[in-house]
């Protein structure tokens, strides 16, 4: 026997109708929960935020407003119960459209005829709609941007949707990386005010200790110093990326050694005076240098990872007990290790290693800045003097650069592939940038010249040892870049400051060394000769 049940039929929740209306024809219902307070101390919650305005500008109002017919002095009008922020955004969009002599969009609305004259119900509905609305989470926003970025639709259409959602194209491209942040890191980074691009870059180095604090300090300094191109951030990010790359390499080496059942110990700056020594310091029984193969059967066989450059250092953890004599060089080095002078030498060596690393890391950020500089719509007043002084001068460094026939840096700055890639020094393209020159207008020819001159400076004046052996050209180049908006890294700033101090000191010494004026009545032969040599050389006939 089958049982039957009577299911109640569904009913409509309210009586209403849908319509497309002109936003100018609507008024705000007097019982609308959201009020314009008119006080400078209180946020005006009736106005759209930039994200809502951008959406309405692009796509119009998407969610219908809820209205009710008015009574009394406004009889015949429709009043907004909820949706006045959307209506204000539609009014602003209409104003923009009219200014461009374009049609503006009507807005969708549901008209609640059942609320006519029922003020208590209208107030309750308006209150509930505003009170119980819950904002989507930042991860919801990032996931939406990620989904849009992965859709196979035309670029113009994708960018239009991105604008409506409040995303820039670069932010859309960054969404996939940003979505990979852990919930904890995402929350902390959002609390620090990171935008979508910064979230994606933070994700790259999330596993590095104090990465968030480092980037936040860089962001704060960029804002304080007015670095619109995030120069301090870029330097901090480059250092963190290098640290992560090194850490990943070290971790991989440890994993490989562990899989080979090799004991891994911590690396240290000096092994002198310890029971553990690198195999390069030890000899075999027959006086030959030890290698990993000759030492692998020793009970003290081990390895460590040099954390400075991710290199495996093979060791013996009990070299004296296992009867491994030191090499003459290692024994001599042990005797020389004692004393404050040696400690100072080791500290100096560590500083050199750290500064070399910092100088190379800064180069990556600097080259990207120069590339961006060479793509600007107009050249600053500093560009032409720099270019003309270099190409019309007699600089030895510039001549050396020309003789090297390098085109890789110039190509990088121009954003094109190196025409001499994989070619030898003796098989170079005769006109490497002919195609770029042909399609560049005269008004933008400065870009090619700046890229060429920048390549010369970077090649000859910014080499790995430039921070130690500072020359005036290095200081001048850093000064130029800083004036163009580049944020110097710590090592670059220190180098420029030292270079300027050296120049000031040299100028003082030169001033002291200048000869005094001839005594009255003395011979004027030397001064006349000097005067003659200071006169300009006449132009050739």
C-alpha positions as CSV (number, residue, x, y, z in Angstrom):
1,X,0.0,0.0,0.0
2,X,1.5,3.3,-1.0
3,X,1.2,6.4,1.1
4,X,0.5,9.7,-0.5
5,X,1.4,13.1,1.0
6,X,0.0,16.5,0.1
7,X,2.8,19.0,-0.5
8,X,1.8,22.6,0.0
9,X,2.0,24.7,-3.1
10,X,4.7,27.5,-3.1
11,X,3.4,31.1,-2.9
12,X,4.8,34.5,-4.0
13,X,6.6,36.4,-1.3
14,X,5.3,39.9,-2.3
15,X,3.5,41.7,-5.0
16,X,5.7,43.6,-7.4
17,X,6.6,44.3,-11.0
18,X,9.9,44.8,-12.9
19,X,10.8,47.8,-15.0
20,X,13.6,49.7,-16.7
21,X,13.7,53.3,-15.3
22,X,15.6,56.5,-15.7
23,X,17.8,57.1,-12.6
24,X,16.9,60.9,-12.7
25,X,13.2,60.1,-12.1
26,X,13.7,58.4,-8.8
27,X,13.7,59.9,-5.2
28,X,15.0,58.3,-2.0
29,X,12.1,56.9,0.1
30,X,11.9,58.8,3.5
31,X,12.0,55.4,5.3
32,X,15.2,54.3,3.5
33,X,17.5,53.0,6.2
34,X,20.6,54.5,4.6
35,X,20.8,58.2,5.2
36,X,23.0,61.1,3.9
37,X,24.1,62.6,7.2
38,X,25.7,65.7,5.8
39,X,28.5,65.8,8.4
40,X,32.2,65.9,7.6
41,X,33.0,63.6,10.5
42,X,30.8,60.8,9.2
43,X,31.3,58.7,6.1
44,X,28.6,59.3,3.5
45,X,27.3,55.7,3.0
46,X,24.9,56.8,0.3
47,X,27.6,57.4,-2.3
48,X,29.2,54.6,-4.4
49,X,32.7,53.5,-3.7
50,X,35.2,53.6,-6.6
51,X,34.8,49.9,-7.3
52,X,31.0,50.1,-7.6
53,X,31.3,53.2,-9.7
54,X,33.8,51.5,-12.1
55,X,31.4,48.6,-12.4
56,X,28.4,50.8,-13.2
57,X,30.5,52.9,-15.7
58,X,31.4,49.7,-17.6
59,X,28.3,47.5,-17.3
60,X,25.5,49.6,-15.8
61,X,23.5,48.6,-12.8
62,X,23.2,44.8,-12.7
63,X,21.2,44.2,-9.5
64,X,17.6,45.7,-9.5
65,X,16.8,48.4,-7.1
66,X,13.7,48.0,-4.9
67,X,11.2,50.8,-5.1
68,X,7.7,51.6,-3.9
69,X,5.1,54.2,-5.1
70,X,5.1,57.3,-3.0
71,X,2.1,59.0,-1.4
72,X,1.5,62.5,-0.1
73,X,3.6,65.4,-1.6
74,X,5.6,63.0,-3.8
75,X,2.6,61.0,-5.1
76,X,3.3,59.7,-8.6
77,X,7.0,59.3,-7.9
78,X,8.9,56.1,-7.1
79,X,11.0,56.0,-4.0
80,X,14.1,53.9,-3.4
81,X,13.8,51.5,-0.5
82,X,17.2,50.0,-1.1
83,X,19.7,50.6,-3.9
84,X,20.4,54.3,-3.7
85,X,24.2,53.8,-3.9
86,X,23.6,52.0,-7.2
87,X,21.3,54.8,-8.3
88,X,23.9,57.5,-7.5
89,X,26.5,55.5,-9.4
90,X,24.1,55.4,-12.4
91,X,23.6,59.2,-12.1
92,X,27.3,59.7,-12.2
93,X,27.7,57.4,-15.2
94,X,24.9,59.2,-17.0
95,X,26.6,62.5,-16.4
96,X,29.8,61.1,-18.0
97,X,27.9,59.7,-20.9
98,X,26.1,63.0,-21.6
99,X,29.5,64.8,-21.6
100,X,30.7,62.5,-24.3
101,X,27.3,62.9,-26.2
102,X,26.5,59.2,-25.7
103,X,23.3,57.6,-24.5
104,X,23.2,56.5,-20.8
105,X,21.7,53.3,-19.4
106,X,18.4,52.9,-17.6
107,X,18.4,51.0,-14.4
108,X,16.5,47.8,-13.5
109,X,14.1,47.9,-10.6
110,X,11.4,45.9,-8.8
111,X,8.5,48.1,-7.9
112,X,6.8,46.9,-4.6
113,X,3.2,48.0,-5.0
114,X,2.3,46.1,-1.9
115,X,4.4,48.5,0.2
116,X,2.5,51.6,-0.9
117,X,1.6,53.5,2.3
118,X,3.0,50.7,4.5
119,X,5.8,52.7,6.1
120,X,6.7,50.2,8.8
121,X,7.2,47.4,6.4
122,X,9.2,49.6,4.0
123,X,11.5,50.6,6.9
124,X,11.9,47.0,8.0
125,X,12.8,45.7,4.5
126,X,15.3,48.5,4.0
127,X,16.9,47.9,7.4
128,X,17.2,44.2,6.8
129,X,18.7,44.6,3.3
130,X,21.5,46.8,4.7
131,X,22.0,45.1,8.0
132,X,22.3,41.5,6.9
133,X,24.5,42.1,3.8
134,X,27.8,40.3,4.2
135,X,30.9,41.4,2.3
136,X,32.7,38.8,0.2
137,X,36.1,37.8,1.5
138,X,39.3,38.9,-0.1
139,X,39.9,35.3,-1.2
140,X,36.6,35.4,-3.0
141,X,37.7,38.5,-4.9
142,X,41.1,36.9,-5.8
143,X,39.5,33.7,-7.0
144,X,37.1,35.7,-9.2
145,X,40.0,37.6,-10.7
146,X,41.8,34.3,-11.2
147,X,38.8,32.7,-13.0
148,X,38.5,35.7,-15.3
149,X,42.2,35.7,-16.1
150,X,42.0,32.0,-17.2
151,X,39.0,32.5,-19.5
152,X,39.7,32.1,-23.2
153,X,37.9,35.3,-24.3
154,X,39.2,38.3,-26.4
155,X,41.6,40.6,-24.5
156,X,39.5,43.7,-24.9
157,X,36.5,41.9,-23.5
158,X,38.5,40.5,-20.6
159,X,39.9,44.0,-19.8
160,X,36.4,45.4,-19.9
161,X,35.2,42.9,-17.4
162,X,38.3,43.5,-15.3
163,X,37.6,47.3,-15.2
164,X,34.0,46.6,-14.1
165,X,35.3,44.3,-11.3
166,X,37.8,47.0,-10.3
167,X,40.9,45.2,-11.4
168,X,43.8,46.4,-13.6
169,X,45.1,44.0,-16.3
170,X,48.3,43.5,-14.3
171,X,46.3,42.7,-11.2
172,X,44.3,40.2,-13.2
173,X,47.5,38.5,-14.3
174,X,48.7,38.4,-10.7
175,X,45.6,36.7,-9.3
176,X,46.7,33.2,-9.9
177,X,49.9,33.6,-7.8
178,X,48.1,35.6,-5.1
179,X,45.5,32.8,-4.8
180,X,48.3,30.4,-3.7
181,X,49.0,32.4,-0.5
182,X,48.1,30.6,2.7
183,X,45.1,32.0,4.6
184,X,47.3,33.3,7.4
185,X,49.7,35.1,5.0
186,X,46.9,36.4,2.9
187,X,45.2,37.9,6.0
188,X,48.4,39.5,7.3
189,X,49.3,40.9,3.9
190,X,45.9,42.4,3.3
191,X,46.0,43.9,6.8
192,X,49.3,45.6,5.7
193,X,47.5,47.1,2.7
194,X,49.1,45.0,0.0
195,X,47.3,45.2,-3.4
196,X,46.9,42.2,-5.7
197,X,50.2,42.7,-7.5
198,X,52.0,42.9,-4.2
199,X,50.2,39.9,-2.9
200,X,51.4,37.9,-5.9
201,X,55.0,39.0,-5.4
202,X,54.8,38.2,-1.7
203,X,53.6,34.7,-2.5
204,X,56.9,34.1,-4.4
205,X,58.8,34.6,-1.2
206,X,56.2,33.7,1.4
207,X,58.4,30.9,2.9
208,X,61.3,33.2,3.7
209,X,61.5,34.3,7.3
210,X,60.4,38.0,7.9
211,X,59.5,38.4,4.2
212,X,56.2,40.1,5.1
213,X,58.0,42.5,7.4
214,X,60.7,43.2,4.9
215,X,58.2,44.0,2.1
216,X,56.0,46.1,4.4
217,X,59.0,48.2,5.4
218,X,59.9,48.7,1.8
219,X,56.3,49.7,0.9
220,X,56.2,52.2,3.7
221,X,59.5,53.7,2.6
222,X,58.4,53.9,-1.0
223,X,55.3,55.8,0.1
224,X,57.2,58.1,2.4
225,X,59.8,58.9,-0.3
226,X,57.4,59.2,-3.1
227,X,58.8,56.3,-5.1
228,X,55.9,55.8,-7.5
229,X,57.7,52.9,-9.3
230,X,58.1,51.0,-6.0
231,X,61.9,51.1,-6.2
232,X,62.6,50.1,-2.6
233,X,60.1,47.3,-2.9
234,X,61.7,46.0,-6.0
235,X,65.1,45.9,-4.3
236,X,63.7,44.2,-1.3
237,X,61.9,41.7,-3.5
238,X,65.0,41.0,-5.5
239,X,66.9,40.2,-2.3
240,X,64.1,37.9,-1.0
241,X,63.9,36.1,-4.4
242,X,67.7,35.5,-4.4
243,X,67.4,34.3,-0.8
244,X,64.6,31.9,-1.7
245,X,66.4,30.6,-4.8
246,X,69.5,29.9,-2.7
247,X,67.5,28.3,0.1
248,X,65.7,26.1,-2.5
249,X,69.0,25.0,-4.0
250,X,70.5,24.2,-0.5
251,X,67.4,22.2,0.4
252,X,67.6,20.2,-2.8
253,X,71.2,19.4,-2.2
254,X,70.4,18.3,1.4
255,X,67.7,16.1,0.1
256,X,70.0,14.5,-2.5
257,X,72.8,13.9,0.1
258,X,70.3,12.4,2.6
259,X,69.0,10.1,-0.1
260,X,72.6,8.9,-0.6
261,X,72.8,8.3,3.2
262,X,75.5,11.0,3.6
263,X,75.6,12.7,7.0
264,X,74.9,16.4,6.6
265,X,76.3,18.9,9.1
266,X,75.9,22.6,9.4
267,X,78.2,24.9,7.4
268,X,80.5,27.3,9.2
269,X,82.8,30.1,8.2
270,X,86.0,28.5,9.5
271,X,86.9,24.9,10.3
272,X,90.2,25.7,11.9
273,X,90.6,24.4,15.4
274,X,87.7,22.0,15.1
275,X,87.5,18.2,14.8
276,X,85.8,18.6,11.4
277,X,87.7,19.7,8.3
278,X,87.0,19.9,4.6
279,X,88.6,17.2,2.5
280,X,90.5,19.9,0.6
281,X,92.5,20.4,3.9
282,X,93.3,16.7,4.3
283,X,95.7,14.2,2.8
284,X,95.5,10.4,2.2
285,X,97.9,8.0,3.8
286,X,100.2,8.2,0.7
287,X,100.1,12.1,0.8
288,X,97.6,12.7,-1.9
289,X,94.7,15.1,-1.6
290,X,91.5,13.6,-0.3
291,X,88.4,13.4,-2.6
292,X,84.9,12.3,-1.9
293,X,85.7,8.9,-3.5
294,X,88.9,8.3,-1.5
295,X,87.2,9.3,1.7
296,X,83.7,7.7,1.3
297,X,84.6,4.6,3.5
298,X,85.8,6.7,6.4
299,X,83.5,6.7,9.5
300,X,83.7,10.5,9.6
301,X,82.6,10.9,6.0
302,X,80.1,13.8,5.8
303,X,79.1,16.9,3.9
304,X,77.7,20.4,4.5
305,X,76.1,23.0,2.2
306,X,77.9,26.3,1.8
307,X,74.9,28.6,2.3
308,X,76.6,31.4,0.5
309,X,76.4,29.8,-3.0
310,X,74.7,26.4,-2.4
311,X,77.9,24.3,-2.9
312,X,78.5,20.9,-1.3
313,X,81.6,20.8,0.9
314,X,82.8,17.3,1.7
315,X,84.1,16.8,5.2
316,X,85.6,14.5,7.7
317,X,84.0,15.0,11.1
318,X,86.9,13.4,13.1
319,X,90.0,14.0,10.9
320,X,92.5,13.7,13.6
321,X,91.1,10.5,15.1
322,X,91.0,8.9,11.7
323,X,94.6,9.8,11.0
324,X,94.2,12.3,8.2
325,X,97.1,14.7,8.1
326,X,96.6,18.3,7.1
327,X,97.9,19.7,3.9
328,X,100.8,22.0,4.3
329,X,98.6,24.9,3.2
330,X,96.0,24.1,5.8
331,X,98.5,23.6,8.6
332,X,100.1,27.0,7.7
333,X,96.7,28.6,7.7
334,X,95.9,27.3,11.2
335,X,99.0,29.0,12.6
336,X,98.0,32.2,11.0
337,X,94.4,32.2,12.3
338,X,95.1,33.6,15.7
339,X,95.1,37.4,16.5
340,X,92.8,40.3,16.1
341,X,94.2,41.2,12.7
342,X,93.1,37.9,11.3
343,X,89.6,38.3,12.8
344,X,89.4,41.7,11.1
345,X,90.5,40.2,7.8
346,X,87.8,37.5,8.0
347,X,85.2,40.2,8.8
348,X,86.3,42.2,5.8
349,X,86.1,39.1,3.6
350,X,82.5,38.5,4.8
351,X,81.6,42.1,4.1
352,X,83.1,41.8,0.5
353,X,81.0,38.7,-0.1
354,X,77.8,40.3,1.2
355,X,78.4,43.5,-0.8
356,X,79.2,41.6,-4.0
357,X,76.0,39.7,-3.6
358,X,74.0,42.9,-2.9
359,X,75.6,44.7,-5.9
360,X,74.6,41.9,-8.3
361,X,71.0,41.8,-6.9
362,X,70.6,45.5,-7.3
363,X,71.6,45.2,-11.0
364,X,68.4,43.2,-11.8
365,X,66.2,45.9,-10.5
366,X,68.3,48.7,-12.1
367,X,68.2,47.1,-15.5
368,X,64.4,46.8,-15.4
369,X,64.2,50.4,-14.4
370,X,66.3,51.5,-17.4
371,X,64.2,49.4,-19.7
372,X,61.1,51.1,-18.4
373,X,62.9,54.5,-18.8
374,X,63.6,53.8,-22.4
375,X,59.9,53.2,-23.0
376,X,58.7,56.5,-21.6
377,X,56.7,58.8,-24.0
378,X,59.1,61.7,-23.6
379,X,62.7,62.2,-22.5
380,X,63.5,64.4,-19.5
381,X,65.8,67.3,-19.9
382,X,68.7,65.2,-18.5
383,X,68.7,62.6,-21.3
384,X,70.1,64.6,-24.2
385,X,73.1,66.0,-22.3
386,X,73.9,62.5,-21.1
387,X,73.6,61.0,-24.6
388,X,75.5,63.7,-26.5
389,X,78.3,63.9,-24.0
390,X,78.9,60.2,-24.3
391,X,78.8,59.8,-28.1
392,X,80.7,63.0,-28.9
393,X,83.3,62.6,-26.2
394,X,86.6,60.8,-26.1
395,X,85.9,58.5,-23.2
396,X,88.2,55.5,-23.1
397,X,85.5,53.5,-21.5
398,X,83.1,54.2,-24.3
399,X,85.7,53.2,-26.9
400,X,86.2,49.9,-25.0
401,X,82.4,49.4,-25.0
402,X,82.2,49.9,-28.8
403,X,85.1,47.5,-29.3
404,X,83.3,44.8,-27.3
405,X,80.4,44.8,-29.9
406,X,77.9,44.1,-27.2
407,X,74.2,44.4,-28.1
408,X,72.5,42.3,-25.4
409,X,72.0,45.2,-22.9
410,X,70.8,47.6,-25.6
411,X,68.4,45.0,-26.8
412,X,67.1,44.4,-23.3
413,X,66.5,48.2,-22.7
414,X,64.6,48.4,-26.1
415,X,62.5,45.4,-25.3
416,X,63.7,43.4,-28.3
417,X,65.6,40.1,-28.8
418,X,69.3,40.4,-28.9
419,X,70.1,40.3,-32.7
420,X,73.6,38.8,-31.9
421,X,72.3,36.1,-29.6
422,X,74.4,32.9,-30.0
423,X,76.8,34.7,-32.4
424,X,80.5,34.9,-31.8
425,X,82.6,38.1,-31.4
426,X,83.6,37.7,-35.1
427,X,80.2,37.0,-36.5
428,X,78.2,40.0,-35.5
429,X,75.2,41.6,-37.2
430,X,76.4,44.7,-39.0
431,X,73.2,46.8,-38.4
432,X,71.8,45.1,-35.2
433,X,69.0,47.6,-34.6
434,X,68.2,48.6,-38.1
435,X,64.6,47.3,-37.9
436,X,64.0,49.2,-34.6
437,X,65.5,52.4,-36.1
438,X,63.2,52.1,-39.2
439,X,60.0,51.9,-37.2
440,X,60.9,54.5,-34.6
441,X,59.7,58.1,-35.2
442,X,62.2,61.0,-35.0
443,X,60.4,62.2,-31.9
444,X,61.3,58.9,-30.1
445,X,64.8,58.3,-31.5
446,X,66.1,59.4,-28.1
447,X,65.0,56.0,-26.8
448,X,67.5,54.1,-29.0
449,X,70.3,56.5,-28.1
450,X,69.5,56.3,-24.4
451,X,69.5,52.5,-24.5
452,X,72.8,52.5,-26.3
453,X,74.4,54.9,-23.8
454,X,72.9,53.2,-20.8
455,X,74.4,49.9,-22.1
456,X,77.8,51.5,-22.2
457,X,77.5,52.8,-18.7
458,X,76.3,49.5,-17.3
459,X,78.9,47.5,-19.2
460,X,81.9,49.7,-18.3
461,X,81.0,51.5,-15.1
462,X,78.7,49.1,-13.2
463,X,80.7,45.9,-13.2
464,X,80.9,43.6,-10.2
465,X,83.9,45.5,-8.6
466,X,82.4,49.0,-9.2
467,X,81.3,49.4,-5.6
468,X,84.9,48.8,-4.4
469,X,86.8,50.7,-7.0
470,X,84.6,53.8,-7.4
471,X,85.1,56.0,-10.3
472,X,83.4,59.3,-11.1
473,X,81.4,57.8,-14.0
474,X,79.8,55.3,-11.7
475,X,78.7,58.1,-9.4
476,X,77.5,60.2,-12.3
477,X,75.4,57.3,-13.7
478,X,73.8,56.5,-10.4
479,X,73.1,60.2,-9.9
480,X,71.4,60.4,-13.3
481,X,69.2,57.3,-12.6
482,X,68.3,58.7,-9.2
483,X,67.2,62.0,-10.7
484,X,65.1,60.0,-13.2
485,X,63.2,58.4,-10.3
486,X,65.2,55.3,-9.6
487,X,65.4,54.3,-5.9
488,X,69.0,53.4,-5.1
489,X,69.6,50.2,-3.2
490,X,71.5,50.3,0.1
491,X,74.8,49.3,-1.6
492,X,74.2,51.7,-4.5
493,X,73.5,54.6,-2.2
494,X,76.6,53.9,-0.1
495,X,78.7,53.7,-3.3
496,X,77.4,57.0,-4.5
497,X,78.0,58.7,-1.2
498,X,81.5,57.4,-0.9
499,X,82.3,58.4,-4.5
500,X,81.0,61.9,-3.9
501,X,83.1,62.2,-0.7
502,X,86.2,61.0,-2.7
503,X,85.6,63.6,-5.4
504,X,85.2,66.4,-2.8
505,X,88.4,65.4,-1.1
506,X,90.2,65.2,-4.5
507,X,88.9,68.7,-5.4
508,X,90.3,70.1,-2.1
509,X,93.7,68.5,-2.7
510,X,93.8,69.9,-6.3
511,X,92.9,73.3,-5.0
512,X,95.8,73.2,-2.5
513,X,98.2,72.0,-5.2
514,X,97.4,74.9,-7.6
515,X,100.5,77.3,-8.1
516,X,100.2,80.8,-6.6
517,X,100.0,83.9,-8.9
518,X,103.4,85.3,-10.2
519,X,105.0,87.9,-8.1
520,X,104.5,91.5,-9.2
521,X,107.0,92.5,-11.8
522,X,107.9,88.9,-12.4
523,X,108.2,87.2,-15.8
524,X,104.8,86.7,-17.6
525,X,106.2,84.2,-20.1
526,X,104.6,81.2,-18.4
527,X,101.2,82.9,-17.9
528,X,101.2,84.1,-21.6
529,X,101.9,80.5,-22.7
530,X,99.1,79.2,-20.4
531,X,96.8,81.8,-21.8
532,X,97.7,80.7,-25.4
533,X,96.9,77.0,-24.7
534,X,93.6,77.9,-23.1
535,X,92.3,79.7,-26.2
536,X,89.9,77.6,-28.3
537,X,91.3,75.8,-31.3
538,X,90.1,77.5,-34.4
539,X,87.8,75.5,-36.8
540,X,89.5,73.9,-39.8
541,X,89.2,75.9,-43.0
